[in-house]
Amino acid sequence: SGIYLAHPQSRYFGVGRIGADQVRDYAERKGMTVAEVERWLSSQLAYDPDADAAAQ
């Protein structure tokens, strides 16, 4: 998903998946729990939150 501008010279790039460190930082800055952020960003995560929780 993203914003695509219809221009013949437009260039697009991907930013990759979101790591656990980025999720923790974002949750702290937004005043949200890590679980909430993981739920909202689940399709963009570079890890499986359920597998990480089971390992702890």
N, C-alpha and C positions, 0 to 999 in steps of 0.2 A: 504494500500500500504506500501511498505517497502523493505528492502534488506533482503533476506533470504539466509542463507548459508547452504548448504547441508552437514551437519555433524551430526552424530547420537547423539552427546552430546550437540548440540545447544539448547538454550532455548530462547524463544521469549516472549516479553511483550508489552503491549499496554501503551501508555502514556496518553491516555484520550483526551478529547476535549480541545480546546483553549478558554480561557475566555477573556472577553472584556479588562481586565487590561493587559493581555499579548499582545493582539492585539495593544493596544495603545502604549505600551512600544516598541514593534517590529517596528511599523510604525515610531516612533520617531527616533529610532536608525538607520533605513534604509533610512530615509529622504523621506518617502512615506506618503500619506494620509491614514487615517484609512479606508476610503472607498476602496482604492486600495488593502490594505491588506485583508480586508474582502472579496473582490471579489476573490482574489487568494486563500484564505484559507477557502472559504465558506463551503466546505464539512467537515471541521474539527472544526467548531465553536460550542461552547457550548451554543450559543444564536442565536436568529434570528435578524440580523441587521435591517431588515425592520420593525419589531415590535418595536424594541428599538427606531428607528428614529420616528415612528408614535407617540410614547408615549411622546416625548420631545416637 
